[in-house]
Amino acid sequence: MAITGDVILASDKITFGKKTFALILVRQIEKQNLDDAAKVVDSGQTPSSARLYKTLIFRHASFVNGTTICGGDEDGRWMLAVFSKGQLSLAFFSGEGEPNLDPKRVEVSHDLCGTYSYVSRTADER
């Protein structure tokens, strides 16, 4: 939240604070690949599900304290959303083509430009 503010993820859009961006679902990550998706976002647990989206978050879109999703030089073009119990983790990629989500390929790729984790608030925490 220190970079993006509150996040709300819907089936066709994501909202960070007061800024909303369109999402196009590319695919649901298959069950046998969920552990790889967790490694991409640096999650220590096997997620319940994960999805890859196409998006466009311009390099100039600023969030909390002027921060950006992918740094000031790259647009966020792909988003991996990883869902675990009470947690949402996001990875953004800047490349033109669909990112290869094999963690070993991601390590050497220059397309991964940001990862973020959020814990959902319960009524008791508000």
LOFILO-780507 format. One record per residue (C-alpha): chain; x, z, y. Coordinates in steps of 0.25 Angstrom, whole numbers. Example, Ala and Ser with C-alpha at 12.3 -4.5 7.8 and 13.67 -1.06 7.14 Angstrom:
2
+---+-------+-------+-------+
! c !    px !    pz !    py !
+---+-------+-------+-------+
! A !    49 !    31 !   -18 !
! A !    55 !    29 !    -4 !
+---+-------+-------+-------+
//
This chain:
126
+---+-------+-------+-------+
! c !    px !    pz !    py !
+---+-------+-------+-------+
! A !     0 !     0 !     0 !
! A !    12 !     2 !     9 !
! A !    13 !   -13 !    10 !
! A !     0 !   -19 !     8 !
! A !   -10 !    -8 !    11 !
! A !   -22 !    -6 !     2 !
! A !   -25 !   -17 !    -8 !
! A !   -38 !   -23 !   -13 !
! A !   -38 !   -33 !   -24 !
! A !   -50 !   -42 !   -27 !
! A !   -51 !   -54 !   -36 !
! A !   -49 !   -64 !   -25 !
! A !   -41 !   -56 !   -14 !
! A !   -32 !   -45 !   -11 !
! A !   -33 !   -36 !     1 !
! A !   -21 !   -28 !     7 !
! A !   -26 !   -19 !    18 !
! A !   -34 !   -29 !    26 !
! A !   -28 !   -42 !    22 !
! A !   -34 !   -50 !    11 !
! A !   -28 !   -61 !     2 !
! A !   -35 !   -71 !    -7 !
! A !   -31 !   -70 !   -22 !
! A !   -33 !   -81 !   -33 !
! A !   -32 !   -75 !   -47 !
! A !   -22 !   -84 !   -55 !
! A !   -23 !   -76 !   -68 !
! A !   -25 !   -63 !   -75 !
! A !   -12 !   -58 !   -81 !
! A !   -13 !   -58 !   -96 !
! A !   -13 !   -45 !  -104 !
! A !     1 !   -48 !  -110 !
! A !     7 !   -50 !   -96 !
! A !     2 !   -37 !   -90 !
! A !    15 !   -30 !   -92 !
! A !    23 !   -41 !   -85 !
! A !    13 !   -40 !   -73 !
! A !    16 !   -25 !   -72 !
! A !    31 !   -28 !   -72 !
! A !    29 !   -38 !   -61 !
! A !    22 !   -27 !   -52 !
! A !    31 !   -16 !   -57 !
! A !    20 !    -8 !   -63 !
! A !    23 !     2 !   -74 !
! A !    10 !     0 !   -82 !
! A !     3 !   -11 !   -89 !
! A !    -8 !   -16 !   -80 !
! A !   -22 !   -18 !   -84 !
! A !   -22 !   -32 !   -78 !
! A !   -15 !   -41 !   -69 !
! A !   -18 !   -54 !   -61 !
! A !   -11 !   -65 !   -54 !
! A !   -16 !   -70 !   -41 !
! A !   -13 !   -81 !   -31 !
! A !   -13 !   -77 !   -17 !
! A !    -7 !   -79 !    -3 !
! A !    -2 !   -68 !     5 !
! A !     6 !   -74 !    16 !
! A !    20 !   -68 !    19 !
! A !    15 !   -64 !    33 !
! A !     4 !   -56 !    28 !
! A !     8 !   -42 !    32 !
! A !     3 !   -29 !    27 !
! A !     6 !   -14 !    29 !
! A !    17 !   -13 !    39 !
! A !    19 !   -28 !    40 !
! A !    23 !   -29 !    25 !
! A !    20 !   -42 !    17 !
! A !    17 !   -44 !     2 !
! A !    29 !   -53 !    -1 !
! A !    38 !   -51 !    11 !
! A !    39 !   -59 !    23 !
! A !    44 !   -72 !    17 !
! A !    34 !   -74 !     5 !
! A !    19 !   -76 !     3 !
! A !    13 !   -69 !    -8 !
! A !     7 !   -80 !   -17 !
! A !     4 !   -73 !   -30 !
! A !    -1 !   -59 !   -33 !
! A !     0 !   -52 !   -47 !
! A !   -10 !   -40 !   -47 !
! A !    -8 !   -30 !   -58 !
! A !   -18 !   -19 !   -61 !
! A !   -15 !    -6 !   -68 !
! A !   -23 !     7 !   -69 !
! A !   -25 !    11 !   -54 !
! A !   -14 !     1 !   -49 !
! A !   -13 !   -13 !   -43 !
! A !     0 !   -19 !   -43 !
! A !     3 !   -33 !   -36 !
! A !    14 !   -43 !   -36 !
! A !    15 !   -54 !   -26 !
! A !    23 !   -67 !   -28 !
! A !    27 !   -77 !   -18 !
! A !    30 !   -90 !   -26 !
! A !    21 !  -102 !   -26 !
! A !    19 !  -103 !   -41 !
! A !    12 !   -92 !   -50 !
! A !    22 !   -81 !   -53 !
! A !    28 !   -79 !   -67 !
! A !    24 !   -64 !   -69 !
! A !    35 !   -62 !   -80 !
! A !    42 !   -50 !   -74 !
! A !    56 !   -56 !   -78 !
! A !    52 !   -69 !   -70 !
! A !    46 !   -60 !   -58 !
! A !    60 !   -53 !   -57 !
! A !    67 !   -66 !   -54 !
! A !    57 !   -72 !   -46 !
! A !    57 !   -72 !   -31 !
! A !    41 !   -73 !   -31 !
! A !    38 !   -59 !   -33 !
! A !    37 !   -54 !   -19 !
! A !    30 !   -40 !   -19 !
! A !    23 !   -30 !   -29 !
! A !    14 !   -19 !   -24 !
! A !     6 !    -8 !   -32 !
! A !    -6 !    -1 !   -28 !
! A !   -13 !    11 !   -34 !
! A !   -28 !    12 !   -33 !
! A !   -34 !    23 !   -25 !
! A !   -45 !    31 !   -31 !
! A !   -56 !    38 !   -23 !
! A !   -48 !    51 !   -24 !
! A !   -36 !    45 !   -17 !
! A !   -44 !    40 !    -5 !
+---+-------+-------+-------+
//
